[in-house]
């Protein structure tokens, strides 16, 4: 029991330390930009650049705070999916479509193969968050000219959702910890973008629906994330 308590305290200590570091970075950048702008008079274009940079850091802080709140609620057992019957096929297609402009900006192909006629009981907001984090992760680590593939199909009562990319893949030693909060894998799959909590949110939202998520590598190269959610119903 003492060993389990010690391990739990260590996890909390590491999480608190990592969260403090992640919060400090955008705050330091924001303060530095504003202090620099106030040292002397500048032309309107420079002020505009500073404000745009400050807005980016404020948005990063906002996303991080939201992710931390989600994980804190999960730790407290306070995440209760608001289940309702939805047309999963249409819902997933709309979610993928919203990310096409981002893919086009990076010169990537975003392809989707979604089984028709799927209906289910789920929390569409949590499902949106889950898929958005998987897509952002795939788009982030795929080089221009690459491809991100989304597939969704039914397997009994389970919705099987996969997001695959043609990026660098995941090292075997990183796979067991890829969903840990703030975990930094090898440089090929590490980026300054995002909050470092996206995949943890994916695991949390999957578990909230009674499902699970796994990660692996494709034989042809690139990573693949597979989510199974027991949400399908006989009628959409």
C-alpha positions in Angstrom: 0.0 0.0 0.0 2.8 2.4 0.9 4.5 1.7 -2.5 1.2 2.5 -4.3 0.8 5.7 -2.3 4.4 6.7 -3.0 3.9 6.0 -6.7 0.6 8.1 -6.7 2.4 11.0 -5.0 5.2 10.8 -7.5 2.8 11.0 -10.4 1.1 14.0 -8.8 4.4 15.7 -8.1 5.6 15.2 -11.7 2.3 16.4 -13.1 2.3 19.5 -10.9 5.9 20.2 -12.0 5.2 19.7 -15.7 2.0 21.8 -15.5 3.9 24.7 -13.8 6.5 24.5 -16.6 3.9 24.5 -19.3 2.1 27.5 -17.8 5.3 29.4 -17.2 6.5 29.3 -20.8 3.6 31.2 -22.5 3.4 33.6 -19.5 7.1 34.4 -19.9 6.7 34.9 -23.6 3.7 37.1 -23.2 5.3 39.3 -20.6 8.5 39.6 -22.6 6.7 40.7 -25.8 4.6 43.3 -23.9 7.6 44.7 -21.9 9.6 45.0 -25.1 6.8 46.9 -26.8 6.6 49.4 -24.0 10.3 50.3 -23.9 9.9 52.8 -26.7 7.4 54.2 -29.2 6.8 51.9 -32.1 4.9 52.2 -35.4 1.4 50.7 -35.7 2.6 47.7 -37.6 5.0 46.7 -34.8 2.3 47.1 -32.2 0.0 44.9 -34.3 2.7 42.2 -34.5 3.1 42.3 -30.7 -0.7 42.1 -30.1 -1.0 39.2 -32.5 1.8 37.4 -30.7 0.3 38.1 -27.4 -3.1 36.8 -28.6 -1.4 33.5 -29.7 0.1 33.1 -26.2 -3.2 33.9 -24.6 -4.9 31.3 -26.7 -2.3 28.7 -25.8 -2.9 29.5 -22.1 -6.6 29.2 -22.6 -6.3 25.7 -24.3 -3.9 24.6 -21.6 -6.2 25.7 -18.8 -9.1 23.9 -20.4 -7.1 20.7 -20.8 -5.9 20.9 -17.2 -9.5 21.4 -16.0 -10.7 18.3 -18.0 -8.0 16.1 -16.5 -8.6 17.5 -13.0 -12.3 16.6 -13.4 -11.3 13.2 -14.7 -9.1 12.6 -11.7 -12.0 13.6 -9.4 -14.4 11.3 -11.3 -16.5 14.2 -12.3 -16.7 13.6 -16.1 -20.2 12.4 -16.9 -20.9 12.1 -20.7 -24.1 13.8 -21.7 -25.3 10.9 -23.9 -27.7 11.5 -26.7 -28.6 9.7 -29.9 -26.6 11.0 -32.8 -26.0 10.2 -36.5 -22.4 9.1 -36.0 -21.6 8.9 -39.7 -22.6 12.5 -40.4 -21.1 13.8 -37.1 -17.7 12.2 -37.8 -17.8 13.4 -41.5 -18.4 17.0 -40.3 -15.6 16.8 -37.7 -13.1 15.6 -40.4 -14.3 18.4 -42.8 -13.5 21.1 -40.2 -9.8 20.0 -40.3 -9.4 20.0 -44.0 -8.3 23.7 -44.2 -5.5 22.9 -41.6 -4.4 19.9 -43.7 -4.3 22.1 -46.9 -2.2 24.7 -45.1 0.4 22.0 -44.6 0.1 20.5 -48.1 -1.3 17.3 -46.6 -4.0 14.9 -47.9 -6.7 14.3 -45.3 -8.8 11.2 -46.3 -11.8 9.7 -44.6 -13.5 6.3 -44.9 -16.6 6.3 -42.7 -19.1 3.5 -42.7 -22.6 4.8 -43.7 -25.7 4.5 -41.5 -24.0 4.4 -38.1 -26.0 5.7 -35.2 -25.2 5.7 -31.5 -25.5 7.1 -28.0 -22.6 9.3 -27.1 -21.5 12.8 -25.9 -20.9 14.6 -29.2 -18.8 17.3 -27.5 -16.5 14.7 -26.0 -16.3 12.7 -29.2 -15.4 16.0 -31.1 -12.6 16.6 -28.6 -11.3 13.1 -28.9 -11.2 13.1 -32.7 -9.9 16.7 -32.9 -6.9 15.8 -30.6 -6.1 12.8 -32.7 -6.3 14.7 -35.9 -4.2 17.6 -34.6 -1.6 15.1 -33.4 -1.5 13.5 -36.8 -1.4 16.7 -38.8 1.3 18.1 -36.5 3.8 15.3 -37.1 3.2 14.6 -40.8 5.5 16.3 -43.3 4.2 18.3 -46.3 3.1 16.0 -49.1 2.1 13.3 -46.6 -1.3 11.8 -45.8 -3.6 11.5 -42.8 -6.3 8.8 -43.0 -9.4 8.6 -40.8 -11.5 5.5 -40.8 -14.6 4.6 -38.8 -16.6 1.4 -38.8 -18.9 -0.7 -36.6 -17.9 -3.9 -34.9 -20.9 -5.2 -32.9 -21.8 -2.5 -30.4 -18.4 -0.8 -30.8 -17.4 2.1 -32.9 -13.9 1.5 -34.1 -12.2 4.8 -35.0 -8.7 5.0 -36.5 -6.4 7.9 -37.3 -3.2 7.0 -39.2 -0.5 9.2 -40.6 2.6 9.0 -42.7 4.8 10.7 -40.2 7.9 9.4 -38.4 6.0 6.9 -36.3 6.5 6.2 -32.6 9.6 4.5 -31.0 8.8 1.2 -29.3 10.1 2.5 -26.0 7.8 5.5 -26.2 4.6 3.5 -26.9 3.9 2.5 -23.2 3.9 6.2 -22.2 2.6 8.0 -25.3 -0.7 8.8 -23.4 1.0 10.1 -20.3 0.5 13.8 -19.4 3.2 16.0 -20.8 5.2 13.0 -21.9 7.9 14.0 -24.4 8.8 11.3 -26.9 11.8 11.5 -29.3 12.5 14.7 -31.2 10.8 13.4 -34.3 7.4 13.4 -32.6 8.0 16.4 -30.2 6.7 19.8 -31.1 6.2 23.2 -29.4 2.7 23.2 -30.8 -0.3 22.3 -28.6 -0.4 21.8 -24.8 1.3 18.4 -24.5 -2.0 17.0 -23.1 -3.9 16.1 -26.3 -3.3 12.3 -26.2 -4.1 12.3 -22.4 -7.4 13.9 -23.2 -8.0 11.2 -25.9 -7.6 8.5 -23.3 -9.7 10.3 -20.7 -12.6 10.9 -23.1 -12.4 7.3 -24.4 -12.6 6.0 -20.8 -15.6 8.3 -20.1 -17.5 6.4 -22.8 -16.3 3.0 -21.4 -13.9 2.6 -24.3 -10.1 2.4 -24.8 -7.4 3.8 -27.1 -4.2 2.2 -28.3 -1.3 3.4 -30.4 1.1 1.6 -32.7 3.0 1.9 -36.0 2.0 0.9 -39.5 4.1 -1.5 -41.5 4.4 1.1 -44.3 5.5 3.8 -41.9 3.8 6.3 -39.7 1.7 6.0 -36.5 -1.9 4.8 -36.0 -4.2 5.4 -33.1 -7.2 3.1 -32.7 -10.2 3.9 -30.4 -13.0 1.5 -29.5 -16.2 3.0 -28.0 -19.2 0.9 -27.1 -21.7 3.5 -28.4 -23.4 2.0 -31.4 -27.1 1.4 -31.4 -29.5 -0.4 -33.7 -31.0 2.9 -34.8 -29.3 6.2 -35.7 
